[in-house]
Structure formats: structure tokens, C-alpha cells
Amino acid sequence: METWFLILVSISIAAFLRALINLCLPSKNSALNLKLPPGPSNFPIIGHFLWLRKSFAELEHIIRSLHAKFGPVITLPIGPRPSIFVADRNLAHQALIQNGAVFADRPSALAVGKVLSSNQHNINASFYGPTWRLLRRNLTSELLHPSRVKSYSHARKWVLQILVNRFESQSKSGNPVHVLAGIQYAMFCLLVLMCFGDKLNQKQIEEIERVERAMLLNSGSFNLLNFWPRLSKIVFRKRWSQFLQLRKDQEDVLIPLIRARMKVKEEKLSKSNNENDDYILSYVDTLLDLQLPHEKRKLSEDEIVTLCNEFLNAGTDTTSTALQWIMANLVKYPQIQEKLFVEMKGVVGDAAEEIKEEEVQQMAYLKAVVLEGLRRHPPGHFVLPHSVTEDAKLGNYLVPKNGTINFMVAEMGWDPKVWEDPMAFKPERFMGSEEVFDITGSREIKMMPFGVGRRMCPGYGLAMLHLEYFVANLVWKFEWKAVDGDDVDLSEKEEFTVVMKNPLQAILSSRVFTGQNQENSTSMSRESLVA
Ligand code: HEM
């Protein structure tokens, strides 16, 4: 019933939408006198239907073949507004760096996105303006500032130990270790501790993971609620109530934690400095006193929940996906793993129990391995959809104010004009230059796994640290080998990020003393958190 309803409604309104787009968007814009980028004039009606049901990522292969036919910038008339897709890195530079301010906007949220973003009151969905600036600056200067990130080094050490213990106990049986669940949980722990403070127990972390994952896993199926929301609220009332229930579940779990941080903050204020030695600022703490510039009010609890969701989701799946891809390549190519191990030995000697964060900075090959992982397997094959603050020119084409513009991350990192043999995994390509590779793309875009320009991922420094620290220590503690007779399969599957179709399994053998008898350095009991 649902499918037929959608097809019928799609057919009837597809023609209407096309007419509307043509009406609103004459093929030439009068002020700029430019045309929209080329594209199929009659994108099949089923395209509207597909668009409702599928993510951009799932449409990637269609878009790729359209690029081959029409060139590196195309328009697709899907949805109520034209969507432009850019595959060329020079055009991306022109838009996101040279005309950064104009191309830094986001489109208006659709019905589901409005609920999830508290009406665009989070960083990734907010329009380019004072609210975005306030929220983004708060994250980057209060929490992601290098000195603050350093204050969480004990949490990283502790989470690493949990992961190592988990892999060790799984590998003792001689069976292959299933890698993904462990690294997802580890990355999630790290972000939860930064978000809510480091005094949470296992049960609380698992509860948060449960409600966040439930929303993430179902999010694709809620896309169709965006379609004519007034009608869909009647026709799909069960799906709407399921969606709203998942959101309420998140609020029920997160709001008590937010209130608990309020109390901690009040207590801290009422004590002298010396009595607060173990206090570490959390993301929630930074949000409690923020004043929204337009509305001149503090953030509501609902908005703080939204910002916490954004923080947890933006930083967990992306980083664990990247980590899994990198480890898979190290299993597939033992000579690269060995070269990395030798580099680490050269820096820390034979007897070190672990690789420390400061030591990671001296490891050029490690950094090359991580960069190559992000180039070859960027967790997101698109940046988030952008829009422009005014009608703009890109190449010789028009980018209209009411459209969306999307940049194809994977295509740019695989450009054979920049990268020799681009589909091969060769960390050496990042070695040999005196200069540190510029991932911000400010001079030239060679790859953009974190986006570039004003909307570039504000978490990229933290993500790089997490990747370098965990790759280094996982290789330092274990030798990773392929399961007998198994050629590691690098096929992709599109979920929230682009993941391994067949999640990584490997045989792990301990290399060095793993510090099992070390005292737990955090206020939490380590045993309480080992899953
Ligand atoms: C390997 C890990 C990560 C990757 C590959 C990644 C990638 C990206 C990409 C491609 C964007 C969109 C850029 C654009 O629209 O132009 C983005 C945005 C964002 N990321 Fe990340 N990210 C990662 C980790 C993180 C972490 C750890 C955090 C937070 C601690 C984070 C927070 C955000 C936020 C808040 C935005 C929205 C920025 C804005 O709209 O201004 N990300 N990220």
C-alpha cells in the first residue's frame, strides 16, 4: 500500500514539480545570464520515488555515470529543488575556498531533519550565519582546542586498554577477531566521555549507544516522511509515531545526563579551585551558558540533546569506519604493517608497553598510512549538502539560491591526474615531501575526506588523533593476519558511512607486554566497562 501510494503520488506530482522548477528556475538566470549545469532533462519519475527512499550515497553510481556523460558538474531535478553534483576538485576549490562564504550555506531542512536538528539549531544543519558561528566556535575553541583535547588523553589510554583486553580475550581461543563492534564501542566511549564527562558507567554508556544507534539504523526508512508531511502524517502515522518515539527515547536518556552536568557545574562554582582537581570540562558544560544571538536566550534541553546527538554521531561512525578500513589494508598488505611496526620501534624502542600520543607525532609513516586510508576509503563519499547564500557562478554555470550543491569526495581523492594508480593502497605517496600534507585544501584540493572551507569538519584534528593513536597501538600490541585462505575483501556497502561490505575479521597475536596489570588511571572501574 505504501509503495503504491508513493508511486501514484510520485507520478502525479513529478510533472507538477518539473513544471514548478522550470517556472521558478528559468534555464537562464537574468542577473548572471547563466544556465544550470547540464543533466538529464527527464530524470525518470521513479527517480523522485528513489530519492524519497534512498540516500545520496545510494544514488552514487547513477550520478557517476551521468558525470561520464554530461561532465564534472551536473544537475538532477530530484525533489522540489535542483540538486547540483560536483566531481571536479578545481571546481570544488573555486566554490568552497575561493567563494567560501557564498557556498557555505545549508538548505532548509525537510520535515524529519527539522525534528532531528531542533529546527536547524545544530552545527551541521544551521544556516550560514550567527547561530552556526556561535555553535561551531563553541565546539572548536572550547572542546576541540588542542589543550582541551589533551585533557582527555587519560580517557583515550583507558579506552584503548578496554579494546586491547577485548581483542586479547577473543584472540586467545585462536578464532578470528570480529573487529568492527570493538572499535565502534571504543570510539563511542571516547565521544560519550567528552560529551558528558568522564564519570559514566558501562550501563549508562550502553543506554546512550542503544538510543543513538536505534535512530541511526532507522533513519533511512524515515526519509519518506519528508514527502508531503501533512499528508504523510496521516498516511504513515505509524512510521511518524515510531520516529517521534525514537527521538523521545533519546531525550529520556540524555536529559538526565544533561541535568547531572548542570549540577556538577553548579557544585564546581560553589567550591574553591583546589577542590576541583578532578573536574574536566565536557561538551555539555560548554553548551549550558550559550546565548543564541537572534533569540537572545539559552539553549533549550531539546536543543542540547540535538547538539549531543550531533557530536556523538558525527564523531563515532566516521572514525570507526575509517579505522576499520585502515586495519583491513594493514591485514591485506603485511609488508605495510611491518614497515609501520619498524618505524614505531625506531621511535619508542623495543620495550615500550604502548605508543604515547606525543610519540605519534614523530611517526611520518603512520601519518601516511592514515592519510592513505582516508583518501582511498573516505567514510563519506559526499560532503553534507551545501547551498548558496545568493545565485552564484561555478565554472560557466549557475548555482541557484534555492538549489542544493553536493561535492563528491571519493571522486576527488581518486583523481588519476593527481594520484598515480589511485585505487591502490600506497602510503608511500604521502612520504618524501618536506611539507606536511595540507588536508584543508586551502591552496589546492587533492582529496577532501573532511570537506574543505568554512564548513570543513571541525572534528578533523580529533579524528586524526584518534586514528593515529589507535592504529599505532593496535599494531604495536598485535600482529594482524588474514584468516587462513581469506583474501581481505575490500568491497563497499553504503550505510550511514561507506563501510566494508564484509566486516573485517583477523587473526591477532600479541606482540608485546599489554599492560594487563596496570592500574586504571581514570575514576571509573575498568572492569565495569569491558563489554
Ligand atoms: C574520520 C572522521 C571524520 C570524517 C571523515 C568527517 C567528515 C566530515 C565531513 C565530510 C563533513 C561535511 C563537510 C561539509 O559539509 O562541507 C563533516 C562535518 C562535520 N563534522 Fe566531521 N568527520 C569526522 C569526524 C568528526 C568528529 C570526531 C567530530 C566531532 C567531534 C565531527 C563533527 C562534525 C560537525 C559538527 C560537522 C558539521 C560542520 C558544519 O556544518 O559546519 N566530525 N565531517
Residues whose N, C-alpha, C, O or C-beta is under 5 A from the ligand:
A	BS01	HEM	I123 N124 F311 A314 G315 T318 T319 A322 P379 G380 F382 V383 L384 P449 F450 G451 V452 R454 R455 M456 C457 P458 G459 L462 A463
